[in-house]
Amino acid sequence: MRDKVPGMLDAGGSGERTLVVRLDWRSLIPVVVLAGVIWLLGRIWETLLLLVVALILAGALAPLLTRLERRGLGRGAAIGVILVVLLAVLGALGALVLPALFKQVQDFVAAEPQLQAQLAARAAAFPPLAGQAVTIRDAQPIALLAPLVGGALGYAGAAAQVVVLALTVVVMTLYMLADQERIRGFAFALLPRGYHVRAARILLDMGTIVGGYMRGQALTSLAMGVVVFAVLAATGTPNPLALAAFAALADLVPLVGGFLVLLPATLAALAQGPVAAALVFGVILAYQQVEGHLLIPRIYGQTLRLSPLAVLVALIVGGQLLGIVGALLALPLAAGLRVLVEDLRIALPGALPGEASERAADARAEEAYAAGAEGSSALEAAELATTIAAEGQEETLAETGMLEHPLEERGDPPLTPPPYPNPAR
């Protein structure tokens, strides 16, 4: 491309200069490759999402598998025990929760005319609502369920798809557990050996994150179950244990899980009167707000080493991007991003306390790994890198009391006393 730029002299003195821009076709290759990668990710993002969920589940079950193998069980037998236990737990929960929920629905449908008459009588006795008593008495609540019945086929198809995807995730998780050494060796074979120790450290820290995430899930689910059981038992609602178990399961979905139990718990309490139903509704709704804005940021902040604000923002962003699935994956992904930044020693603006000593430790570890892994296969090299990274993690635990030390809590001892009080002392 040629362009005349006025006011500048060229070699011929014409008063204009010719600007020549040449585009090499090779410079377009990175752009085309990037566009192709983005297009491919857009096509397979659902499969990648299933893979991420399976990785999280495999990371959560890997410590249990290791303990069973240390007790003398083979890999296949240990995985079989885990699968049987999981199926037994899910079956027991289903046997406890589902019959109770179905019975609650049946009891509500049978008692609906009486409840409607009581509600109309109470409205007639209350002057501000007296004009609505006839409307309440003549209402047909069952007719409101007609759209749901009409869409039952669509709901059944969606439920079947969810079941198939869940089974796919389970199968992927079992394969990851059964062949984890070969999968890790293949991943390490794709990396330059200078990055093997860092990759092993990242994998170990990711395991710590998954453990913290599962502990946070257990604590919040237990708290939700206790609160629901307490308020249902206090109001005399039938089957409080089954509804509490359902509430604990529903609470696995951050921020919105409590709302899934709000309607069935309120309907179950309605048989005890409108006051009991209002009390159950109010307590569960209030606790949901406390959990979402106070407990979850603090509990997950402790277990995942994230600030409460980061937890809240991650949940909101994940929910907006991918809905319920995004809310489920937001916290481990946010904590994983923090681990990547720290373990890869990615330079961030501002001071990085402890960076010099950490880079020196990295250099020593990589030197020891290079000497020990020379001539070894990818599987053997991955095992050695994992051993070296685990030793470094144990040193961090001995020094700080934590398996991985967050960046904002690190610090170097000052060489000379500062002119102001040091908060680390």
N, C-alpha and C positions, 0 to 999 in steps of 0.2 A: 504494500500500500504506500502510495506517495502523497505527500501533502505539502503545499506551499506555505511557509511561515513568513509573513511580511515583516520588514524591518531588519532582516538579517541578511548579510552578504554571503553569497556562495563564492565558489572559486572563480566564476566568470564575472563577478561584480555586478550581477543583475539586480541586486537589492533583495532578492528572495533566496531562501534556503530550502532545499528539498529534504524532507524527513522521510526516511525509508524504514518501515516496520516489516520484519519478516517473521512469520509464524512457522515454527518447525512442527511437523506432524507428531514428532515424538513427545512434544510438550503436552499434547492432548491426551496421552495415554493415562496419566494419573487421574485426570478428570473423568475419563470414560470408566476407568476401574472403580473409582469412588461412586459414580452414579450406578454402576452395576451392583456394587455391594449394597447400596441403599435400597435398590429395587428388590434384590434378593431377600434382604432382611424384612422388607415389607410383605413379601410373599410367605415367608416361613416363620413369622414372629410367633404364631400360636404354638408351633412345634418347639421353638426355643423356650417359650414360656413353660411348657410341660417339662422340658429338660431342666430348667432352673428349679422347678418345684421338686423334681426327682432328686436333684443334687442336694437340696436342703434336707429332704427326708433321709437320704443316704448318709449325709453328715450327722444327722441326729441319731441314726441307728448304728453307726459305725462303732462308737464306744461300747455299746451293748454287745455287738458282734465280737469285738476284741476280748471282752471279759469272758464270754462263753468259750471262745477258742482257748483262752488261758486255762480254763477248767477242763480241757481235754477233748472238747467237742470238735469235730471236723467242720470245715467251712459250710458244707451242704447241710449238715445236721443243725448247726447253729442258726443258719438262715431259716431252716424249717421250724425250729423252736420259736424264733421271732415271729414268723408268719402265723403260726398257730396261736400264739399269745395275742397278737393283734386282732386276729379274727374272733377269738374268744371274747376279748374286751368289747369289740364292736357289737358282737352278737348279744352280749349281756346288756349293753346299753340300749340296743334296739328292743330287746325283750322287756326292758324296764320302762322305756320312754314311749314307744309306739302304741302299745295297748292302752296306756293311760291317756295319751292324747286322743285316740279314737273314742275312748269312753267319754272323755270330756266333751267332744263334739256331739256324740249321741245324746248325752244328758242335756246339753244346751238346747239341741233341737227339740227334745221332748218337753223341756221346761219353758220353751220360748213363749207360748201363749200366756202362761201364768206370769212370767216376768214382764211381758208387755202390759198385761192388765195392772200389775203392781206399779209399774212405771207411770202409766196413765193416771192411776189413782193418786200417786204422789204429786204428779204435775198439777192435777185439779185442786189439790189441797194447798198448793203453793201459788199465791196470787200472781206473781210475775209470769208463771208458766201455765196458768189456768186456761188460757186461750188455745194452748197447744195440746190439751188433753185429748180432744177428739181426734186430732191428727195422729197422735201416738197410738190411740186405741184402734184406728182404722188402718194403720200402716201394715204393709206386707213385707216383713224383713226377708222372707225366703226369696221374694222376687229379686232382691238385690244380688242374689247368688247366681242368677240366670246367666249373666255374662261370663262368670267363672266356669259354669258348666259347659257353656258353648265353646269356650276355649280349652276345654279339658284335653282334647287331642293334641293341641299345640304344646300344652304344658307337659303332657306325657312324653312327647318327642324330645323336648328340651331336657327333661329328667333322664331319659334314656341316654342322651348324648353326654350328660354330665357323668353318668355311671360308666360309660365307655371310656371317657377321658380319665376318670379316677382309676379304673383298672389299668389303663395304659401307663399312668404314672407309677402305680404299684409295681408293674412288671419291670419298668425301666429302673426303679429303685432296687429291686432284687438283683437285676443283672449288674448294676453298679457295685452292689455289696459283694456279689459272688466273684467278680473279676476286677476288683479295685486295683490290684497291683499292676495288671497288664494295662488297664486304662491309664493309670498314672505313668507307667513306663512309656506308653505311646505319646502322652502329652509332653513328657520330658524329652523324648526323642525329637520333637519338633522345635525345641528351644536350644539355643547355643548353651554350651555347658557353663559358661560364665554366669548364666542366670539360674542355674539349677538350685542353688542354695536359697536364693531369694524366692523362687517359685515354691520350694518346700516350706519356707517360712510363711508364705502367704496361705498355703493350704492348711497349715496347722492353725494359723490365726483365724481362718475362716471356720474351722471346726470349733474354735472357742466361741465365735460369734453365734454359730448355730446352737451350741449348748446354752448360751445366754438367752437367745431368742426363745428356746423351748422352756427354759425356766420362767421367763417373763410370761409366756402364754399360760403355763401351769398356775402361776400365782394369780393372774387376773381372772382366769376361768374359775378357779377355786373361790375367789372372793365373790364373783357373780353368783355362783351356785349357793354359797352360804347365805347371801342377802336374800335371794329369791326363796330359799327354803324357810328362812326365818319369818318373812312377811306372810308367806302362804300358811305356815303353821300357826302363826299368831291370829290369823283371820279364820282359821278352821277350814281352809280350802282342802278338798280331797286330793289325794295323791301328791303331796308337796314334794316328796323325794324325786318322783319321776319328772316333774316340771323343773325342779332344780337341776337335775342332770341334763335336761334339754337346754336349760339356760347356760350351763357351763360349756356345753358343746357349741352353742350358738355364739358364745363370747369369743371363740377362736377367731372370729372375724372382727378386727379392731374397729372401734368407734360405732359400728352399726349392729354388732351382734346382739346387744341388749334389746334393740327394738324388735328383733325377731321373736323374742319370748314375751314381749309386752302384751300383745293381743291374746295369745292363748292363756296366759296367766290371769289377765283381767277377766276374760270370759269364764274361766274356771271359778274365780272368786265371786262372780256375779250371782252364783247360786246362793251365796251367803248374804246377799243384799247389796244394794248400791253403795252403801258406805264402805263395806269390805272391798268391793271392786275399785272404788275410788282410791282407797288406801293403798291397795296393791299397785295400781297404776301410778300413783304419785311416788311411792317409794322406789319402784324400779326405774321410773324416768329420772328421778333425782340422783339415784346411784349411777345411772348411765352417764349423766353429766359429770359427776365427780370422777368416775373412772376415766372417761375420755379426756378430761382436761387437767386432771391432777394425778391419778394413779398411773395411767399408762405412760405419760411422759417421764415420771420419776422412776417407775419400776424398770421400764425398758432402757431408760437413760443409765441406770446402774448396771444392768446386765449386758448391755451392748456398748457401754462407754460412749454414749451420745448425750448431748445436752438435752434437757426437756424440750427446748424450743426446736432443736433439730428433729426430735421424734415427732412432734406435732406437725411440723412443716412436711416431713417425709410422708406421713400418713395422708395429709391433705392432697399433696401432689400425686401420690400413688393412686388415691381414690379417684381423682379427677382424670387421670390418664387411662387407667384400666379398671375402674370400678372396684368391686370387691376383691378381685384377684390382685389388683394393684395395691390395695390396702394391706393385703396379706403379705406381699413381697416387699413392700416399701422399706420396712425396718431392716431386714437382713441385707438388702441391697445397699441401703445408706451406710450401714456399718461396714459392709464389704468395701465400699468406695473409700471410706476412711482408712481401712487397712491397706488398700492398694497404694494410696498416697504415702502412707508412712513406711511401708515395707519396701517400696521401690525408691524411697528417698527422693521423691519428687519435690523439687525446690518450690517453696511457697514464699510470697512476699513476707517480709519481716524476719525477725531473728529466729533461728532454729536451734534452741538449746539442746546440747547433747549430740549434735550432728557429727562433730569431729570424732568423738569416741565411738559412735555407732558405725561410722564409715571405716574406722580402723578395725573394729570387730568384724565387720563384713569382709574386709580384706583378709584377715587371718582365717576366717571360716572358708572363704573361697580358695585360699592357698592350700589349706588342709584338704579340701574336697578335690582340688585339681591333682594333688599328689596321690590321693587314695583311689580316685575314679579312673586313673589313666589305664586304658586298655579294657575297661569293663563295659558290659552291655548297658543298654538304656534302663533295663529293670534293676540291675545292680547299682547303677549310678543314682537312680531315683531313690533306692533304699538308703544309700549312703548320705545323700543330700537330706533326706528326711531325718536321719539320725543326728546329723550335725545341727540342723535347724531345731530339733527337739532339745538338744543340749543347750542351745542358746536360749530357748524358751524357758528352760528350767533355771538358767542363770537369772533371767529377768524375774521369774517368780521368786527366787531367793532374795533378790535385791529390793523388789518393789511390792511383793505380795500379790502380784497380778501376772497372769500368763502373757499378756501383751500390754505395753505401757503407752497410753494415749499421748499424742504429741504435746497437747497443752499442759500435761502434768510433768513433763520432763524438764530437767535443768542441770546445768553444769555447776560445780562448786566454784565460787569466785576465787580468782587468784589473789586479789587484794580486797580488804574489807570495803564495801561500798559506802558512799557518804550518806546513805539512807537505809532504813531498816529493810532487810531482806525477808519477804513473806515466806520463803521456803525454809527459813530457820526457825 
